[in-house]
Amino acid sequence: MSHFKGLHHISVLAGDPKENFDFYVKKLGLRMVKKSVNQDDPGTYHLFYGNEAATPGSSITFFPWPRAHKGSAGTGEAVNVAFRVPQDSREFWLERLNEHGISHSELFDVFGKTSLRFQDPDGLELDLVFDGVAKEKVSTYDSTVPHHNSIQGFESTRLKLSEGIDGTIKVLTDVLGFSESESEGDLTLFSTDAPIGSKLIIEQNSGTEGKGGRGIVHHVAFRAENEADLANMREQVLEMGLQPTGIIDRHWFKSVYFRVPGGVLFEMATDDPGYAVDEDFEHLGEKLILPPWLEPRRPAIEQMLPEISL
């Protein structure tokens, strides 16, 4: 797999895991690429959804806590997740959202691309951006959405910042491989050459600071090719005077976390080994997968988790 800089995954706090699964898999047609647990709280799920190829730049992940309080989107957060869908799928998606009773905006343009905006059950703002064509199918996975209309991966995420903007931009351009592309009003677009997950928007806004909870992005992850690349990127972050964690083994990738000057929690994550390291590619997400250090606790963990399946 070729390596590109750009978005790796985006992780979000959610409420009910069954409602979350039904929305993203049954209604939006994403593939469950990994069903696991929160490694810091193994009694709760960590659900990973992506495109049918399970590629970096397509994966939105959720930490669902049924009793979690509702969050409030605001400054210092990533406040929008945009997915790319094929250019000619507009009528399909308008009909599908209406069919499932999902309220949505009228079609609108951002940076020259037609988009459609709605929210998930916990209030996370989502966009569908109509651009390009569907990539060649590489798996036998049978989505609830026909492949030629399906979500291809991320288009972008939008950060709402009231401070630390220059420092955040320096991280994006000097470490994470983005370049400033263009501006519209208080929005500035940054891009890489990745086929998906290639864009990030900064919105300069002096509004209310965001509060974590259901429907709020926990962190935004960016791609590193491998552990050596990750270590080099971590050193660059250190040299900027920021405070990255050590390299953490997340089993499917290795990660470093740090908070940028604008307040958003960033992660840098390796492309390898990927979601197929512990499951057959054709059967990703079909059973509960635990990292090796949690496997001895499987019986107790399974008893705490509600069943979710197609």
C-alpha positions as semicolon CSV with decimal commas, in nm:
position;residue;x (nm);y (nm);z (nm)
1;M;0,000;0,000;0,000
2;S;0,134;0,341;-0,098
3;H;0,183;0,587;0,185
4;F;0,032;0,933;0,186
5;K;0,011;1,198;0,454
6;G;-0,338;1,298;0,564
7;L;-0,613;1,185;0,798
8;H;-0,579;0,835;0,945
9;H;-0,892;0,808;1,159
10;I;-1,124;1,023;1,368
11;S;-1,248;0,908;1,709
12;V;-1,575;1,028;1,858
13;L;-1,769;0,991;2,183
14;A;-2,113;0,834;2,139
15;G;-2,411;0,710;2,337
16;D;-2,592;0,385;2,268
17;P;-2,370;0,136;2,076
18;K;-2,660;-0,034;1,894
19;E;-2,800;0,299;1,776
20;N;-2,452;0,402;1,664
21;F;-2,400;0,077;1,471
22;D;-2,742;0,098;1,307
23;F;-2,678;0,453;1,189
24;Y;-2,329;0,413;1,046
25;V;-2,350;0,057;0,912
26;K;-2,716;-0,001;0,829
27;K;-2,808;0,352;0,718
28;L;-2,483;0,508;0,590
29;G;-2,343;0,178;0,463
30;L;-1,999;0,191;0,624
31;R;-1,823;-0,137;0,697
32;M;-1,755;-0,245;1,054
33;V;-1,381;-0,299;1,017
34;K;-1,309;-0,375;1,384
35;K;-1,529;-0,454;1,683
36;S;-1,319;-0,416;1,994
37;V;-1,316;-0,246;2,334
38;N;-1,185;0,077;2,476
39;Q;-0,837;-0,029;2,587
40;D;-0,858;0,216;2,879
41;D;-1,209;0,098;2,979
42;P;-1,255;-0,260;2,850
43;G;-1,615;-0,283;2,968
44;T;-1,720;-0,056;2,681
45;Y;-1,694;-0,096;2,305
46;H;-1,456;0,070;2,064
47;L;-1,626;0,045;1,724
48;F;-1,435;0,110;1,402
49;Y;-1,614;0,183;1,072
50;G;-1,452;0,244;0,736
51;N;-1,477;0,196;0,363
52;E;-1,502;-0,157;0,223
53;A;-1,122;-0,170;0,181
54;A;-1,060;-0,064;0,545
55;T;-0,795;0,184;0,434
56;P;-0,637;0,464;0,640
57;G;-0,823;0,785;0,571
58;S;-1,165;0,620;0,590
59;S;-1,203;0,508;0,951
60;I;-1,433;0,681;1,198
61;T;-1,425;0,517;1,540
62;F;-1,656;0,549;1,840
63;F;-1,636;0,511;2,214
64;P;-2,003;0,451;2,304
65;W;-2,110;0,511;2,664
66;P;-2,491;0,479;2,699
67;R;-2,500;0,703;3,006
68;A;-2,266;0,970;2,871
69;H;-2,387;1,329;2,887
70;K;-2,447;1,527;2,569
71;G;-2,148;1,730;2,456
72;S;-2,144;2,080;2,315
73;A;-1,950;2,159;1,998
74;G;-1,742;2,474;2,015
75;T;-1,396;2,623;1,989
76;G;-1,094;2,406;2,059
77;E;-1,257;2,105;1,890
78;A;-1,302;1,927;1,561
79;V;-1,669;2,009;1,494
80;N;-1,742;1,844;1,158
81;V;-1,659;1,519;0,978
82;A;-1,703;1,516;0,600
83;F;-1,719;1,196;0,394
84;R;-1,654;1,179;0,019
85;V;-1,917;1,009;-0,196
86;P;-1,929;0,976;-0,577
87;Q;-2,024;1,286;-0,773
88;D;-2,328;1,124;-0,934
89;S;-2,479;0,989;-0,610
90;R;-2,667;1,305;-0,506
91;E;-3,016;1,175;-0,578
92;F;-2,939;0,844;-0,411
93;W;-2,827;1,008;-0,087
94;L;-3,111;1,260;-0,077
95;E;-3,358;0,974;-0,115
96;R;-3,176;0,753;0,136
97;L;-3,160;1,015;0,410
98;N;-3,528;1,094;0,357
99;E;-3,615;0,724;0,359
100;H;-3,450;0,681;0,700
101;G;-3,600;0,998;0,846
102;I;-3,263;1,178;0,872
103;S;-3,309;1,556;0,860
104;H;-3,060;1,728;0,632
105;S;-2,968;2,061;0,477
106;E;-3,022;2,170;0,122
107;L;-2,729;2,108;-0,111
108;F;-2,458;2,373;-0,065
109;D;-2,104;2,439;-0,188
110;V;-1,784;2,458;0,016
111;F;-1,455;2,522;-0,163
112;G;-1,624;2,448;-0,494
113;K;-1,770;2,110;-0,397
114;T;-2,137;2,027;-0,349
115;S;-2,219;1,904;0,001
116;L;-2,509;1,781;0,214
117;R;-2,515;1,829;0,593
118;F;-2,691;1,631;0,868
119;Q;-2,625;1,494;1,218
120;D;-2,577;1,150;1,367
121;P;-2,799;1,034;1,658
122;D;-2,568;1,199;1,913
123;G;-2,549;1,532;1,731
124;L;-2,214;1,500;1,548
125;E;-2,221;1,723;1,240
126;L;-2,159;1,523;0,922
127;D;-2,123;1,624;0,558
128;L;-2,139;1,420;0,241
129;V;-1,918;1,581;-0,025
130;F;-1,996;1,480;-0,383
131;D;-1,675;1,436;-0,579
132;G;-1,511;1,181;-0,809
133;V;-1,621;0,824;-0,872
134;A;-1,629;0,504;-0,669
135;K;-1,300;0,321;-0,639
136;E;-1,273;-0,036;-0,762
137;K;-1,420;-0,281;-0,512
138;V;-1,155;-0,497;-0,342
139;S;-1,359;-0,707;-0,099
140;T;-1,664;-0,930;-0,106
141;Y;-1,825;-0,722;0,171
142;D;-2,192;-0,660;0,093
143;S;-2,283;-0,313;0,220
144;T;-2,635;-0,184;0,273
145;V;-2,541;0,088;0,020
146;P;-2,454;-0,007;-0,341
147;H;-2,080;0,029;-0,396
148;H;-2,113;0,283;-0,677
149;N;-2,291;0,518;-0,432
150;S;-2,091;0,433;-0,121
151;I;-1,881;0,645;0,113
152;Q;-1,524;0,633;-0,020
153;G;-1,350;0,773;0,287
154;F;-1,298;1,107;0,455
155;E;-1,311;1,430;0,261
156;S;-1,210;1,648;0,557
157;T;-1,258;1,749;0,916
158;R;-1,309;2,106;1,039
159;L;-1,139;2,252;1,345
160;K;-1,304;2,549;1,514
161;L;-1,030;2,758;1,676
162;S;-1,024;3,086;1,866
163;E;-0,658;3,076;1,972
164;G;-0,333;2,900;1,889
165;I;-0,413;2,912;1,520
166;D;-0,061;2,987;1,394
167;G;0,088;2,712;1,613
168;T;-0,171;2,461;1,493
169;I;-0,102;2,552;1,130
170;K;0,271;2,501;1,191
171;V;0,203;2,143;1,311
172;L;-0,014;2,075;1,006
173;T;0,239;2,205;0,756
174;D;0,574;2,118;0,917
175;V;0,492;1,777;1,067
176;L;0,173;1,632;0,917
177;G;0,230;1,704;0,549
178;F;-0,049;1,954;0,476
179;S;-0,024;2,269;0,266
180;E;-0,252;2,573;0,277
181;S;-0,476;2,565;-0,031
182;E;-0,737;2,842;-0,025
183;S;-0,968;3,047;0,197
184;E;-1,338;3,133;0,204
185;G;-1,443;3,386;0,468
186;D;-1,332;3,251;0,807
187;L;-1,250;2,907;0,661
188;T;-0,900;2,802;0,546
189;L;-0,844;2,477;0,360
190;F;-0,532;2,261;0,403
191;S;-0,460;1,966;0,175
192;T;-0,227;1,674;0,100
193;D;-0,203;1,455;-0,210
194;A;-0,374;1,154;-0,045
195;P;-0,659;0,994;-0,245
196;I;-0,886;1,011;0,062
197;G;-0,857;1,192;0,395
198;S;-0,659;1,466;0,229
199;K;-0,822;1,780;0,365
200;L;-0,859;1,974;0,687
201;I;-1,041;2,304;0,738
202;I;-0,965;2,558;1,008
203;E;-1,253;2,783;1,105
204;Q;-1,144;3,096;1,293
205;N;-1,418;3,158;1,547
206;S;-1,435;3,345;1,876
207;G;-1,742;3,157;2,000
208;T;-1,804;2,942;2,305
209;E;-1,550;2,679;2,404
210;G;-1,663;2,324;2,334
211;K;-1,746;2,068;2,602
212;G;-1,679;1,697;2,568
213;G;-1,953;1,435;2,570
214;R;-2,176;1,242;2,329
215;G;-2,148;1,365;1,971
216;I;-1,808;1,529;2,019
217;V;-1,484;1,436;1,843
218;H;-1,233;1,304;2,097
219;H;-0,930;1,324;1,870
220;V;-0,817;1,347;1,508
221;A;-0,548;1,104;1,392
222;F;-0,297;1,164;1,112
223;R;-0,098;0,915;0,908
224;A;0,259;0,800;0,972
225;E;0,408;0,542;0,739
226;N;0,563;0,319;1,007
227;E;0,716;0,334;1,353
228;A;1,037;0,500;1,232
229;D;0,836;0,773;1,060
230;L;0,622;0,809;1,373
231;A;0,930;0,849;1,593
232;N;1,066;1,118;1,362
233;M;0,735;1,305;1,363
234;R;0,726;1,284;1,743
235;E;1,070;1,445;1,761
236;Q;0,947;1,730;1,540
237;V;0,652;1,785;1,775
238;L;0,888;1,789;2,074
239;E;1,108;2,048;1,904
240;M;0,803;2,274;1,874
241;G;0,775;2,279;2,252
242;L;0,465;2,058;2,261
243;Q;0,423;1,753;2,484
244;P;0,367;1,431;2,289
245;T;0,316;1,100;2,463
246;G;0,555;0,814;2,407
247;I;0,480;0,568;2,131
248;I;0,177;0,359;2,236
249;D;0,100;0,017;2,087
250;R;-0,269;0,013;1,984
251;H;-0,227;-0,332;1,824
252;W;-0,359;-0,226;1,481
253;F;-0,128;0,076;1,469
254;K;0,118;0,258;1,691
255;S;0,029;0,603;1,812
256;V;0,151;0,926;1,965
257;Y;-0,091;1,180;2,114
258;F;-0,049;1,551;2,180
259;R;-0,260;1,864;2,206
260;V;-0,200;2,137;1,951
261;P;-0,189;2,507;2,049
262;G;-0,551;2,546;1,933
263;G;-0,663;2,294;2,195
264;V;-0,755;1,995;1,976
265;L;-0,618;1,652;2,067
266;F;-0,416;1,511;1,777
267;E;-0,289;1,158;1,727
268;M;-0,025;1,038;1,483
269;A;-0,085;0,673;1,386
270;T;0,105;0,428;1,168
271;D;-0,048;0,279;0,854
272;D;0,083;-0,061;0,955
273;P;0,003;-0,327;1,056
274;G;-0,364;-0,237;0,992
275;Y;-0,699;-0,389;1,079
276;A;-0,632;-0,723;0,904
277;V;-0,341;-0,811;1,137
278;D;-0,570;-1,025;1,356
279;E;-0,868;-1,105;1,129
280;D;-0,921;-1,232;0,778
281;F;-0,972;-0,929;0,554
282;E;-1,302;-1,064;0,421
283;H;-1,442;-1,106;0,773
284;L;-1,335;-0,783;0,942
285;G;-1,561;-0,670;1,224
286;E;-1,766;-0,987;1,245
287;K;-1,650;-1,087;1,593
288;L;-1,515;-0,919;1,905
289;I;-1,140;-0,874;1,878
290;L;-0,930;-0,806;2,185
291;P;-0,564;-0,709;2,192
292;P;-0,348;-0,993;2,330
293;W;-0,311;-0,837;2,675
294;L;-0,691;-0,832;2,724
295;E;-0,759;-1,182;2,587
296;P;-0,741;-1,350;2,933
297;R;-1,032;-1,129;3,042
298;R;-1,256;-1,216;2,743
299;P;-1,535;-1,400;2,933
300;A;-1,586;-1,114;3,177
301;I;-1,561;-0,848;2,904
302;E;-1,813;-1,022;2,677
303;Q;-2,067;-1,035;2,959
304;M;-2,054;-0,656;2,993
305;L;-2,111;-0,576;2,623
306;P;-2,448;-0,568;2,440
307;E;-2,474;-0,774;2,121
308;I;-2,450;-0,577;1,795
309;S;-2,464;-0,734;1,448
310;L;-2,620;-0,695;1,104
